[in-house]
Amino acid sequence: MHERKIYSSRVWVDNKLQPATITFTDKIIAINFNKLDGANDYGNSVIMPGVIDVHVHINEPGRTEWEGFETATQAAAAAGSTTIIDMPLNASPVTTTLDAFNQKLEASKGKMNVNVGFYAGLIPGNTGNLEELIRSGVVGVKCFLTHSGIDEFPNVTEKDLDEAMPIIAKYNIPLLTHCELYDTEVDCDFENNPTSYQHYLASRPKKWENDAIDLMIRMCRKHNCPVHIVHVASAEALSKIEAAKKEGLPISAETCTQYIFFNAEAIPDGNCIYKCAPPIREKANNDQLKQAFGSGVLDFITTDHSPAPPNIKEMESGNLKKAWGGIAGIQFLLTASWTALNKTMTLEQFIPLVTSEPARFIKASTKGTIKIGNDADIVIWNPDKIDLVKPEDIFFRYKISPYIAQNLNGKVLETIVNGATVYQNKLIQNKNKGQWLLQK
């Protein structure tokens, strides 16, 4: 592989933006704090480690008509993301056995335009499969505390957690948990108002999230098993997570771009592109989520990219009760998150939330930072340019996303995966440059 040099006055090295030339093949081989002859000069565009999105649903094999590795990883590259981690559900079979995991690996071959890692799934009755799944290289285990939307991926109970958590703790990998505890039917008359966003919001109250997070903190304490709370949407839960961290429990938490970019007050009725679970909540709540990055209560940002075809998304009817809950956002982790956060933090505070912090979470020691010997996974972007999202710019399978027609702060100029330019000038330049990220 030939050697290449890139220069900018703003390169993210040693936790600061500074002038530097990066020399790389498939690995970073030199860092010079001046401009070298022969370097591509990117002016004051930001050169930084490739973004890492540790929460996406690719849906292949089995529901590939919903997305698939080819389109999802192209969209990731267009986002400036160089590594993504695929969830065990929405594919069919779900990744709850070694055989299913091998089917998924097979399905991804020749279709990885960025690096791809995988989670195993925990469902009732599959605790006996966890060790071989963990040993085969998954980076974590995912479970739901409420119905997942996919019947073959049922939610776990406290009894299931008691069986599984000692095994997961032994390998010191995280148990990722969808935290909503459905206690009683909420009296909100969503049944008779199926297109009303406010009725949908009321149907999945913060209490569900708060109670589920209480349970997972208790289980984390009991088993000393690393627990990761995915897509925190209830700001009321932040103090609980903060207290658990102060206690020294091995607990981490994320929120997703949609929970800090959109607010319930501005979501129109009958438009299912905004439906996800937990729901996007009110502005005052979401402003508290933004503050929780500064205090370290929330560790990083993900997309929870969870696309579906137009009929399953109820694009015609606008029926929020029937529609698939999930937002297509894999292409906008960097730019939409920066748009949401640039008034509350500096670029220097923001960059780790999409690079080194998620890399640490998945124990990817050669990713997430620009240093000699690390993988040459790099994004070059202009955080100061405002870019309008147009349907024709989207690489994921269906042009169904609340980010379409939004003006986003930031334009991705080039995405480099393992030393090769995969995305540039709004086009995929080189395919299949990604690799499996398996944790041995």
Long-range contacts (C-beta under 8 A, 24 or more apart in sequence): 1-25, 1-26, 1-419, 1-420, 3-29, 4-40, 4-419, 5-36, 5-38, 5-39, 5-40, 6-39, 6-40, 6-42, 6-47, 6-378, 6-380, 7-35, 7-36, 7-39, 7-40, 7-41, 7-42, 8-41, 8-42, 8-43, 8-44, 8-45, 8-46, 8-47, 8-380, 9-43, 9-44, 10-44, 10-45, 10-46, 10-47, 11-46, 11-47, 11-48, 11-370, 12-46, 12-47, 12-48, 12-49, 12-351, 12-355, 12-370, 13-370, 13-371, 15-348, 15-352, 16-348, 17-46, 17-347, 17-348, 20-47, 22-47, 22-370, 22-378, 24-376, 24-378, 24-416, 24-419, 25-376, 25-419, 26-375, 26-376, 26-418, 26-419, 26-420, 27-373, 27-374, 27-375, 27-376, 27-419, 28-370, 28-371, 28-372, 28-373, 28-374, 28-375, 28-376, 29-372, 30-372, 31-370, 31-371, 31-372, 42-380, 42-413, 45-380, 45-381, 45-382, 45-413, 46-347, 46-380, 46-381, 46-382, 46-383, 47-370, 47-378, 47-379, 47-380, 48-351, 48-355, 48-370, 48-378, 48-379, 48-381, 49-82, 49-355, 49-356, 49-359, 49-367, 49-368, 49-369, 49-370, 49-374, 49-377, 49-378, 49-379, 50-80, 50-81, 50-82, 50-83, 50-114, 50-355, 50-367, 50-377, 50-378, 50-379, 50-415, 50-416, 50-417, 51-79, 51-80, 51-81, 51-82, 51-333, 51-334, 51-354, 51-355, 51-379, 52-81, 52-82, 52-83, 52-84, 52-354, 52-355, 52-358, 52-359, 52-362, 52-364, 52-367, 52-368, 53-79, 53-81, 53-83, 53-84, 53-85, 53-302, 53-303, 53-305, 53-330, 53-333, 53-354, 53-358, 54-84, 54-85, 54-117, 54-139, 54-254, 54-300, 54-302, 54-358, 54-361, 54-362, 55-85, 55-87, 55-176, 55-230, 55-231, 55-254, 55-256, 55-302, 55-303, 55-304, 55-305, 56-84, 56-85, 56-86, 56-87, 56-302, 56-303, 56-304, 56-305, 56-306, 56-330, 57-86, 57-87, 57-89, 57-90, 57-304, 57-305, 57-306, 57-307, 57-326, 58-84, 58-86, 58-87, 58-90, 58-91, 58-116, 59-90, 59-91, 59-307, 60-91, 60-104, 60-107, 60-108, 60-111, 61-91, 61-92, 61-93, 61-103, 61-104, 61-106, 61-107, 62-91, 62-92, 62-93, 63-90, 63-91, 63-92, 64-107, 65-309, 65-397, 66-90, 66-307, 66-308, 66-309, 66-312, 66-397, 67-305, 67-307, 67-396, 67-397, 68-111, 68-397, 69-107, 69-108, 69-111, 69-112, 69-116, 70-111, 70-113, 71-395, 71-396, 71-397, 72-305, 72-330, 72-396, 72-397, 73-111, 73-112, 73-113, 73-114, 73-116, 73-434, 74-113, 74-395, 74-396, 74-423, 74-428, 75-305, 75-330, 75-331, 75-394, 75-395, 75-396, 76-113, 76-114, 76-330, 76-331, 77-113, 77-114, 77-395, 77-415, 77-417, 77-422, 77-423, 77-428, 78-331, 78-393, 78-395, 78-412, 78-415, 78-423, 78-426, 78-428, 79-330, 79-331, 79-332, 79-333, 79-334, 79-335, 79-412, 79-415, 80-333, 80-334, 80-335, 80-379, 80-381, 80-412, 80-415, 80-423, 81-114, 81-330, 81-333, 81-334, 81-379, 81-415, 82-114, 82-115, 82-367, 82-377, 82-378, 82-379, 82-415, 82-416, 82-417, 82-434, 83-114, 83-115, 83-116, 83-117, 83-359, 83-364, 83-367, 83-377, 83-437, 84-114, 84-115, 84-116, 84-117, 84-330, 85-116, 85-117, 85-118, 85-119, 85-139, 85-140, 85-362, 85-437, 86-116, 86-117, 86-118, 86-119, 87-119, 87-142, 88-118, 88-119, 88-120, 88-121, 88-142, 88-153, 89-121, 89-142, 89-148, 89-150, 89-152, 89-153, 90-150, 90-306, 92-152, 93-152, 94-121, 94-123, 94-150, 94-152, 94-153, 95-119, 95-120, 95-121, 95-133, 95-138, 96-120, 96-121, 96-122, 96-123, 96-126, 96-129, 96-133, 96-153, 97-126, 97-129, 97-133, 98-129, 98-132, 98-133, 98-136, 101-133, 101-136, 101-138, 102-136, 105-436, 108-436, 110-432, 111-432, 112-432, 112-433, 112-434, 112-435, 112-436, 113-417, 113-422, 113-428, 113-431, 113-432, 113-433, 113-434, 114-415, 114-417, 114-422, 114-433, 114-434, 115-367, 115-375, 115-377, 115-417, 115-418, 115-434, 115-435, 115-436, 115-437, 116-434, 116-435, 116-436, 116-437, 117-362, 117-364, 117-436, 117-437, 117-438, 117-439, 118-438, 119-176, 121-153, 122-156, 122-160, 122-164, 122-175, 123-153, 123-154, 123-156, 123-160, 124-154, 124-156, 124-157, 124-160, 127-160, 127-163, 127-164, 127-167, 130-164, 130-167, 130-168, 131-167, 131-171, 134-167, 134-168, 134-171, 134-173, 136-438, 137-436, 137-438, 137-439, 137-440, 138-173, 138-438, 138-439, 139-173, 139-362, 139-363, 139-437, 139-439, 140-173, 140-174, 140-175, 140-176, 140-228, 140-362, 141-168, 141-173, 141-174, 141-175, 141-176, 142-175, 142-176, 142-177, 142-178, 142-230, 143-175, 143-176, 143-177, 143-178, 144-177, 144-178, 145-177, 145-178, 145-179, 145-180, 145-181, 145-212, 145-215, 145-216, 146-178, 146-180, 146-181, 146-182, 146-208, 146-212, 147-182, 148-178, 149-277, 149-324, 149-325, 149-326, 158-215, 158-219, 161-219, 161-223, 162-219, 162-222, 162-223, 165-219, 165-222, 165-223, 165-225, 166-223, 166-225, 168-225, 168-226, 169-223, 169-224, 169-225, 169-226, 172-226, 173-226, 173-439, 174-226, 174-227, 174-228, 174-252, 174-361, 175-225, 175-226, 175-227, 175-228, 176-228, 176-230, 177-212, 177-216, 177-227, 177-228, 177-229, 177-230, 178-230, 178-231, 179-209, 179-212, 179-213, 179-215, 179-216, 179-229, 179-230, 179-232, 179-237, 180-204, 180-208, 180-209, 180-212, 180-277, 180-278, 181-208, 181-211, 181-212, 181-215, 182-208, 183-207, 183-208, 183-211, 190-320, 190-321, 191-321, 194-319, 194-320, 194-321, 194-322, 195-269, 195-270, 195-317, 195-318, 195-319, 195-320, 196-269, 196-320, 197-264, 197-267, 197-268, 197-269, 197-271, 197-274, 197-320, 198-264, 198-269, 199-320, 200-275, 200-279, 200-320, 200-321, 201-264, 201-279, 201-280, 201-281, 204-277, 204-278, 204-279, 206-233, 206-234, 206-235, 206-236, 206-237, 206-281, 206-285, 208-278, 209-233, 209-234, 209-236, 209-237, 209-278, 210-234, 210-236, 210-237, 210-240, 213-237, 213-240, 213-241, 214-240, 216-251, 217-241, 217-244, 217-249, 217-251, 220-244, 220-249, 220-250, 220-251, 221-247, 221-249, 224-249, 224-250, 225-250, 226-250, 226-251, 226-252, 227-251, 227-252, 228-252, 228-253, 228-254, 228-361, 229-253, 229-254, 230-254, 230-302, 230-304, 231-255, 231-256, 231-259, 231-276, 231-278, 231-302, 231-304, 232-259, 232-289, 232-292, 232-298, 233-259, 233-278, 233-279, 233-280, 233-281, 233-285, 233-289, 234-278, 234-281, 234-285, 235-281, 235-285, 235-286, 235-288, 235-289, 235-292, 238-288, 238-289, 238-292, 238-297, 238-298, 241-297, 241-298, 242-295, 242-297, 245-296, 245-297, 252-299, 252-361, 253-297, 253-298, 253-299, 254-298, 254-299, 254-300, 254-301, 254-302, 255-289, 255-292, 255-298, 255-301, 255-302, 256-301, 256-302, 256-303, 256-304, 256-327, 256-329, 257-301, 257-302, 257-303, 257-329, 257-332, 257-333, 257-336, 257-337, 257-340, 258-303, 258-304, 258-327, 258-329, 258-402, 259-286, 259-289, 260-286, 260-289, 260-290, 260-301, 260-337, 260-340, 260-341, 261-336, 261-337, 261-339, 261-340, 261-403, 262-402, 269-318, 270-318, 270-320, 271-318, 272-313, 272-314, 272-315, 272-318, 272-319, 272-320, 272-323, 272-324, 273-313, 273-315, 273-327, 273-328, 273-400, 273-401, 273-402, 274-327, 274-402, 275-320, 275-323, 275-324, 275-325, 275-326, 275-327, 276-304, 276-306, 276-325, 276-326, 276-327, 277-325, 290-340, 290-341, 290-344, 291-344, 293-341, 293-345, 293-349, 293-353, 294-344, 294-345, 294-349, 299-353, 299-357, 299-361, 300-352, 300-353, 300-354, 300-357, 300-358, 300-361, 301-333, 301-337, 301-353, 301-354, 302-333, 302-358, 303-327, 303-329, 303-330, 303-332, 303-333, 304-329, 305-329, 305-330, 305-396, 307-396, 307-397, 307-398, 307-400, 308-398, 308-400, 309-398, 310-398, 310-400, 313-398, 313-400, 315-400, 327-401, 327-402, 328-396, 328-398, 328-400, 328-401, 329-401, 329-402, 329-403, 330-396, 331-394, 331-395, 331-396, 331-401, 331-403, 332-389, 332-401, 332-403, 332-408, 334-379, 334-381, 334-410, 334-412, 335-381, 335-387, 335-408, 335-409, 335-410, 335-411, 335-412, 336-403, 336-406, 336-408, 338-383, 338-408, 338-409, 338-410, 339-406, 339-407, 339-408, 339-409, 339-410, 342-383, 342-409, 347-383, 362-437, 362-439, 363-439, 364-437, 375-418, 376-416, 376-418, 376-419, 377-416, 377-417, 377-418, 378-415, 378-416, 379-412, 379-414, 379-415, 379-416, 380-412, 380-413, 380-414, 380-415, 380-416, 381-410, 381-411, 381-412, 381-413, 382-410, 382-411, 382-413, 383-409, 383-410, 384-409, 384-410, 385-409, 385-410, 385-411, 387-411, 393-426, 395-428
